[in-house]
Amino acid sequence: MEKTAVKVSLVSIIGNTLLSLFKIIAGVLANSDAMISDAVHSASDILSSIIVIIGVKLSAKESDKDHPYGHERFECVAAVVLAVILLISGLFIGHTAIEKIRSGSEQEFKVPGILALVAAIISIVGKEAMYWYTRFHAVRLDSGALMADAWHHRSDALSSIGALFGIACARMGFPMMDTVAGLVICIFIIKAAYDIFKDAIEKMVDRSCSDEIEKDMVECAIHQDGVLGVDSIQSRVFGNKIYVDIQICADGEMTLTQSHQISRRVHDALENKFEKIKHITVCVKPISQTREK
């Protein structure tokens, strides 16, 4: 997982570096403020990818004495940082747009050259491709940090669409539409930042698994030889991993060794079926005690 996530982030860094350089050159040569702003937005993605690499590497560290449950939450921290960067980018775009609207001066807007349109189209295609590439690996690895980075690519693609629309309108005699498009883009970016932040926070506060997943775990445990029932089950999501505490019922006349063998079967069955499970505690409750209560 770590190597794949780092590889994806390195691809993002290289792609964003090339795009940022191309867009800043196009913005200057074509006299386009929108393209220059879009280039700055792309440059922020480079920082995002670096944060992802740091977060993934820290979360992949093995458990130690000070962190017996591992370091998975570092990836959530990286996702929170990315959400904040995304929010700041969106607010910056929105603030700039509002200031231009308030000024109401058409002289502030310049007619951009055709190179700016070409740069916007290339940026849209490139950033959308990077979004789907990063999203594919984020879903496959269940990585919140990579998913946050993917949405950062999508926000940049939306920004470039706004830049394309604004540049086209400016060349047709409607320069104010560049600013209006910027406001719309701001809303999309802020919404993406909120979704990423909410998902990361939920993973950091020991949220339980869904009822459907817990039900599947109970079904898996009940079908193991020697299990007479499941008394209780508790789960918690720790980063992108799951911790489970399950209490099964077994014949109270069994020996301790037999009881341990049953609990081991349940442990292994759950761990093999649910790949996200990192740790399972199986407690065996004698069925005779259950009847007495």
ZIFEN-V860230 format. One record per backbone hydrogen bond with DSSP energy under -0.5 kcal/mol. NH is the residue of the N-H (numbers start at 1). CO is the residue of the C=O. E is the energy in kcal/mol with one decimal. If there is no record, write none. Layout:
((NH | CO | E) (NH | CO | E))
This chain:
((5 | 1 | -2.6) (6 | 2 | -2.4) (7 | 3 | -2.3) (8 | 4 | -2.6) (9 | 5 | -2.2) (10 | 6 | -2.4) (11 | 7 | -2.2) (12 | 8 | -1.9) (13 | 9 | -2.4) (14 | 10 | -2.4) (15 | 11 | -2.6) (16 | 12 | -3.0) (17 | 13 | -2.2) (18 | 14 | -2.2) (19 | 15 | -2.4) (20 | 16 | -2.8) (21 | 17 | -2.1) (22 | 18 | -2.2) (23 | 19 | -2.8) (24 | 20 | -2.4) (25 | 21 | -2.0) (26 | 22 | -2.5) (27 | 23 | -2.7) (28 | 24 | -1.9) (29 | 25 | -2.7) (30 | 26 | -2.6) (31 | 28 | -0.6) (32 | 27 | -2.7) (33 | 31 | -0.6) (36 | 32 | -1.6) (37 | 33 | -2.5) (38 | 34 | -2.1) (39 | 35 | -2.0) (40 | 36 | -1.8) (41 | 37 | -2.0) (42 | 38 | -2.1) (43 | 39 | -2.0) (44 | 40 | -1.4) (45 | 41 | -0.8) (45 | 42 | -0.8) (46 | 42 | -0.7) (46 | 43 | -0.8) (47 | 43 | -1.0) (48 | 44 | -1.8) (49 | 45 | -2.4) (50 | 46 | -1.8) (51 | 47 | -2.2) (52 | 48 | -2.1) (53 | 49 | -2.1) (54 | 50 | -2.1) (55 | 51 | -2.8) (56 | 52 | -2.9) (57 | 53 | -2.3) (58 | 54 | -2.2) (59 | 55 | -2.3) (60 | 56 | -1.4) (61 | 58 | -1.1) (64 | 67 | -1.2) (70 | 67 | -1.8) (71 | 59 | -0.6) (71 | 61 | -0.6) (74 | 71 | -1.9) (75 | 72 | -1.5) (76 | 72 | -0.6) (77 | 73 | -2.1) (78 | 74 | -2.1) (79 | 75 | -1.9) (80 | 76 | -2.2) (81 | 77 | -2.3) (82 | 78 | -2.3) (83 | 79 | -2.2) (84 | 80 | -2.2) (85 | 81 | -2.3) (86 | 82 | -2.6) (87 | 83 | -2.4) (88 | 84 | -2.7) (89 | 85 | -2.4) (90 | 86 | -2.4) (91 | 87 | -2.8) (92 | 88 | -2.5) (93 | 89 | -2.2) (94 | 90 | -2.5) (95 | 91 | -3.0) (96 | 92 | -2.3) (97 | 93 | -2.1) (98 | 94 | -2.6) (99 | 95 | -2.4) (100 | 96 | -1.8) (101 | 97 | -2.1) (102 | 98 | -2.7) (103 | 99 | -1.8) (104 | 100 | -1.6) (106 | 104 | -0.7) (108 | 105 | -1.3) (109 | 106 | -1.3) (112 | 110 | -0.7) (113 | 30 | -2.4) (116 | 113 | -1.1) (117 | 113 | -0.7) (118 | 114 | -1.9) (119 | 115 | -2.5) (120 | 116 | -2.1) (121 | 117 | -2.1) (122 | 118 | -2.4) (123 | 119 | -2.3) (124 | 120 | -2.4) (125 | 121 | -2.2) (126 | 122 | -2.7) (127 | 123 | -3.0) (128 | 124 | -2.1) (129 | 125 | -2.0) (130 | 126 | -2.0) (131 | 127 | -2.1) (132 | 128 | -2.2) (133 | 129 | -2.2) (134 | 130 | -2.5) (135 | 131 | -2.8) (136 | 132 | -2.2) (137 | 133 | -1.4) (138 | 134 | -2.3) (139 | 135 | -2.6) (140 | 136 | -2.0) (141 | 137 | -2.3) (142 | 138 | -0.8) (143 | 138 | -2.2) (144 | 142 | -0.6) (147 | 143 | -2.0) (148 | 144 | -2.2) (149 | 145 | -2.1) (150 | 146 | -2.4) (151 | 147 | -2.2) (152 | 148 | -1.5) (153 | 149 | -1.8) (154 | 150 | -2.1) (155 | 151 | -2.6) (156 | 152 | -1.7) (157 | 153 | -2.1) (158 | 154 | -2.5) (159 | 155 | -2.1) (160 | 156 | -2.3) (161 | 157 | -2.0) (162 | 158 | -2.4) (163 | 159 | -2.4) (164 | 160 | -2.8) (165 | 161 | -2.7) (166 | 162 | -2.9) (167 | 163 | -2.9) (168 | 164 | -2.5) (169 | 165 | -2.4) (170 | 166 | -2.6) (171 | 167 | -2.1) (172 | 168 | -0.9) (173 | 170 | -1.1) (174 | 169 | -3.2) (177 | 174 | -1.5) (178 | 175 | -1.3) (179 | 175 | -0.5) (179 | 176 | -0.7) (180 | 176 | -1.6) (181 | 177 | -2.4) (182 | 178 | -1.4) (183 | 179 | -1.6) (184 | 180 | -1.7) (185 | 181 | -2.4) (186 | 182 | -2.0) (187 | 183 | -1.5) (188 | 184 | -1.6) (189 | 185 | -2.4) (190 | 186 | -2.4) (191 | 187 | -2.1) (192 | 188 | -2.1) (193 | 189 | -2.2) (194 | 190 | -2.1) (195 | 191 | -2.2) (196 | 192 | -2.2) (197 | 193 | -2.3) (198 | 194 | -2.7) (199 | 195 | -2.1) (200 | 196 | -2.2) (201 | 197 | -2.3) (202 | 198 | -2.2) (203 | 199 | -1.5) (204 | 200 | -0.7) (204 | 201 | -0.8) (205 | 201 | -0.8) (205 | 202 | -0.5) (207 | 202 | -0.9) (214 | 210 | -2.2) (215 | 211 | -2.3) (216 | 212 | -1.9) (217 | 213 | -2.0) (218 | 214 | -2.2) (219 | 215 | -2.3) (220 | 216 | -2.2) (221 | 217 | -2.2) (222 | 218 | -2.6) (223 | 219 | -1.4) (224 | 221 | -1.6) (227 | 224 | -1.9) (228 | 226 | -0.6) (228 | 249 | -3.1) (229 | 249 | -0.8) (231 | 229 | -0.5) (231 | 247 | -2.5) (232 | 247 | -1.3) (234 | 245 | -2.9) (236 | 243 | -1.9) (237 | 207 | -3.3) (238 | 236 | -0.6) (238 | 241 | -3.0) (239 | 203 | -1.5) (239 | 237 | -0.6) (240 | 238 | -0.5) (241 | 238 | -1.8) (242 | 276 | -2.4) (243 | 236 | -2.5) (244 | 279 | -2.4) (245 | 234 | -3.1) (246 | 281 | -2.8) (247 | 232 | -2.8) (248 | 246 | -0.6) (248 | 283 | -2.6) (249 | 229 | -3.0) (250 | 285 | -1.9) (254 | 251 | -1.5) (259 | 255 | -2.3) (260 | 256 | -2.3) (261 | 257 | -2.1) (262 | 258 | -1.8) (263 | 259 | -2.2) (264 | 260 | -2.2) (265 | 261 | -1.8) (266 | 262 | -2.3) (267 | 263 | -2.4) (268 | 264 | -2.7) (269 | 265 | -2.4) (270 | 266 | -2.4) (271 | 267 | -2.2) (272 | 268 | -2.3) (273 | 269 | -1.9) (274 | 270 | -2.6) (275 | 273 | -0.8) (277 | 274 | -1.6) (278 | 242 | -2.8) (279 | 242 | -1.2) (281 | 244 | -2.7) (282 | 280 | -0.5) (283 | 246 | -2.7) (283 | 281 | -0.6) (285 | 248 | -3.3) (285 | 283 | -0.5) (286 | 284 | -0.5) (287 | 250 | -3.4) (289 | 286 | -0.7) (290 | 286 | -1.3) (291 | 287 | -1.9) (292 | 288 | -2.0) (293 | 289 | -1.6))
